[in-house]
């Protein structure tokens, strides 16, 4: 696996690339496309992103206090972070997961349950059995349980969002309404909890307007709403309908 560093403003962006001559041909194409190739390729990509991504940070000597999982795509980082803790402390996976959970934050953008990445048990067993046995020292059934509503349902698929939730100390949607929707979606993971108390908060998405607007759009919005239209208006931005004062 190769990694490329790109500077975006003051932020360093690391890009993972499997197209390395040292890899077997079957592995070189893992990062060749996005949202394509079926479930097997998708699982490989998420293993590279989550497990490989955390290993890259370790190799670079970067030790983040907070790991922000944007959707469940990188949720396997939870496992590798726990493994790193196991290596440092000699503790079991269960202890390591508990200890590192507070440092993981999961943001979900999906508004329907069908939108989450889910993988068949056979695929998880094929690609992760050796990893969980030799590294995490748990069984594949224990791993599958982290991604299921019902840990005893052997036919239920492995849901990456469920893994992210069980391995994170905080969960949020991307608007007030989306937070409410997400609490209903994840309610089965918190049996007997009132829906309003399901631990999913919200942080409303936003953009940097001076660089988001085009010159033409800025002129139109400034004429209609004023130059300071985006300042101090969180309550309006979180409303279902927002209209500029005329």
C-alpha positions in Angstrom: 0.0 0.0 0.0 1.3 3.5 -0.9 0.2 6.8 0.5 0.3 10.2 -1.1 0.4 13.4 0.9 -1.5 16.4 -0.4 -1.6 19.8 1.2 -5.1 21.4 1.3 -4.8 24.8 2.9 -3.3 24.1 6.3 -4.5 20.5 6.4 -2.5 17.5 5.3 -4.5 14.9 3.3 -3.2 11.4 3.0 -4.4 9.3 0.0 -4.2 5.5 0.2 -3.3 3.8 -3.1 -3.2 0.0 -3.6 -1.8 0.3 -7.1 1.7 -0.7 -6.0 4.0 -3.1 -8.0 4.7 -5.0 -4.7 1.0 -6.0 -4.5 -0.6 -9.0 -6.2 -2.5 -7.9 -9.3 -5.8 -8.8 -7.6 -5.1 -6.3 -4.9 -3.7 -3.5 -7.1 -7.2 -2.5 -8.2 -8.8 -2.1 -4.8 -8.6 1.7 -4.9 -9.1 2.0 -8.6 -12.8 3.0 -8.4 -15.4 4.4 -6.0 -18.9 3.1 -5.4 -18.5 0.3 -7.9 -17.4 -3.3 -8.2 -19.9 -5.0 -5.8 -19.8 -5.8 -2.1 -16.5 -7.7 -2.1 -14.6 -4.7 -3.6 -16.4 -2.4 -1.2 -15.4 -4.5 1.8 -11.8 -4.5 0.7 -11.8 -0.7 0.3 -13.2 -0.2 3.7 -10.6 -2.5 5.2 -7.9 -0.4 3.5 -9.5 2.8 4.7 -10.2 1.8 8.3 -7.5 -0.7 9.2 -4.9 0.6 6.7 -5.7 4.2 7.4 -5.1 3.8 11.2 -1.9 1.9 10.5 -0.7 4.8 8.2 -1.2 7.2 11.1 0.8 5.0 13.4 3.6 4.6 10.8 3.7 8.4 10.6 3.9 8.8 14.3 0.5 10.6 14.4 -1.5 9.8 17.5 -4.9 11.5 17.2 -7.0 11.9 20.4 -10.2 12.0 18.3 -10.9 9.7 15.4 -13.9 11.2 13.4 -15.7 8.6 11.4 -17.6 10.3 8.6 -20.2 7.7 7.8 -19.5 4.0 8.5 -17.0 3.6 5.7 -13.9 3.8 8.0 -15.5 2.0 10.9 -12.8 -0.7 10.9 -10.5 1.9 12.3 -12.2 1.2 15.6 -10.8 -2.3 15.5 -7.3 -1.3 14.6 -7.3 1.5 17.2 -8.3 -1.1 19.8 -5.6 -3.4 18.6 -3.0 -0.7 18.9 -4.2 -0.2 22.5 -3.9 -3.9 23.1 -0.3 -3.9 21.9 0.6 -0.9 24.1 -1.1 -2.2 27.3 -1.4 -5.9 27.0 -5.2 -5.7 27.7 -7.9 -7.7 26.0 -9.9 -6.5 23.0 -13.0 -6.0 25.2 -11.0 -3.7 27.5 -9.3 -2.0 24.6 -12.6 -1.3 22.8 -14.0 0.2 26.0 -10.9 2.3 26.6 -10.7 3.7 23.1 -14.4 4.2 22.5 -14.5 7.7 24.0 -12.0 8.9 21.4 -14.1 7.9 18.4 -16.9 10.1 17.0 -19.4 8.9 14.4 -21.3 11.2 12.1 -24.0 9.7 10.1 -25.4 11.3 6.9 -27.8 8.5 5.9 -31.5 9.1 6.3 -32.7 5.6 5.6 -31.6 2.3 7.1 -31.1 0.8 3.6 -28.4 3.3 2.9 -25.8 1.9 5.3 -23.0 -0.4 4.0 -23.9 -4.0 4.9 -21.9 -7.2 4.1 -22.8 -10.8 4.1 -21.5 -12.9 7.0 -19.6 -15.1 4.6 -17.6 -12.1 3.2 -16.7 -10.9 6.7 -15.6 -14.4 7.6 -13.6 -14.7 4.4 -11.6 -11.5 4.8 -11.5 -10.9 8.6 -11.4 -14.3 10.4 -7.6 -14.4 10.4 -7.4 -10.7 11.5 -9.7 -11.1 14.5 -8.3 -14.4 15.5 -4.6 -13.5 15.4 -4.7 -9.7 16.1 -7.8 -9.0 18.2 -7.9 -12.5 19.8 -11.6 -12.8 19.5 -13.9 -15.0 17.4 -15.5 -14.1 14.1 -18.9 -14.4 15.9 -17.9 -11.7 18.4 -17.0 -9.4 15.5 -20.2 -10.1 13.6 -22.1 -9.3 16.8 -20.7 -5.8 16.8 -22.4 -5.2 13.4 -25.8 -6.8 14.0 -29.0 -5.8 15.7 -29.4 -9.4 16.9 -26.0 -11.0 17.8 -27.5 -14.5 17.7 -29.0 -14.1 14.2 -26.4 -15.9 12.0 -28.2 -14.8 8.8 -28.2 -11.1 9.6 -25.7 -9.0 7.6 -22.9 -7.0 9.1 -23.8 -3.3 9.3 -20.9 -0.8 9.3 -23.0 1.8 11.0 -23.7 -0.5 13.9 -20.0 -1.2 14.3 -19.4 2.6 14.2 -22.0 3.2 16.9 -20.8 0.4 19.2 -17.3 1.7 18.9 -17.9 5.4 19.3 -18.4 7.6 22.3 -20.6 10.1 20.5 -22.9 10.0 17.5 -24.5 12.8 15.6 -26.7 13.5 12.6 -26.2 16.5 10.3 -29.3 18.6 11.2 -31.9 18.7 13.9 -34.4 16.8 11.7 -31.8 14.3 10.7 -30.9 13.7 14.4 -34.6 12.8 15.0 -34.7 10.5 12.0 -31.5 8.8 13.1 -32.8 8.2 16.6 -35.6 6.2 15.1 -33.3 4.3 12.8 -30.9 3.3 15.5 -33.6 2.7 18.2 -33.4 -1.1 17.8 -29.8 -1.0 19.1 -31.0 0.6 22.4 -33.9 -1.6 23.5 -36.2 -0.3 26.1 -34.8 3.3 25.7 -37.3 6.0 24.9 -36.7 7.2 21.4 -35.9 10.7 22.5 -33.1 9.4 24.7 -31.4 7.3 22.0 -27.9 8.8 22.1 -27.8 10.5 18.7 -27.3 14.3 18.8 -27.0 16.6 15.8 -24.6 19.2 14.4 -26.1 21.2 11.5 -24.0 21.0 8.3 -22.6 24.4 7.2 -20.4 25.9 4.5 -18.0 28.8 4.4 -20.1 31.2 2.4 -17.4 33.6 1.2 -15.8 30.7 -0.8 -19.0 28.8 -1.5 -21.0 31.5 -3.2 -20.1 32.6 -6.7 -19.8 36.3 -7.3 -23.1 36.4 -9.1 -24.9 34.4 -6.4 -23.4 36.6 -3.7 -24.8 39.8 -5.4 -28.3 38.3 -5.6 -28.3 37.1 -2.0 -26.8 40.3 -0.7 -29.5 42.4 -2.4 -32.2 40.2 -1.0 -30.9 39.5 2.5 -28.0 41.7 3.3 -24.3 41.1 3.5 -24.3 39.7 7.0 -27.1 37.3 6.2 -25.2 34.2 7.4 -24.1 35.5 10.8 -25.9 34.6 14.0 -28.8 32.8 12.4 -28.4 29.2 13.6 -32.0 29.0 14.7 -33.2 29.9 11.2 -30.7 27.6 9.5 -32.0 24.6 11.5 -35.7 25.4 10.7 -37.4 23.4 8.0 -38.1 26.5 6.0 -36.0 29.7 5.9 -36.9 32.8 4.0 -34.9 36.0 3.8 -36.5 39.1 5.3 -37.5 41.6 2.5 
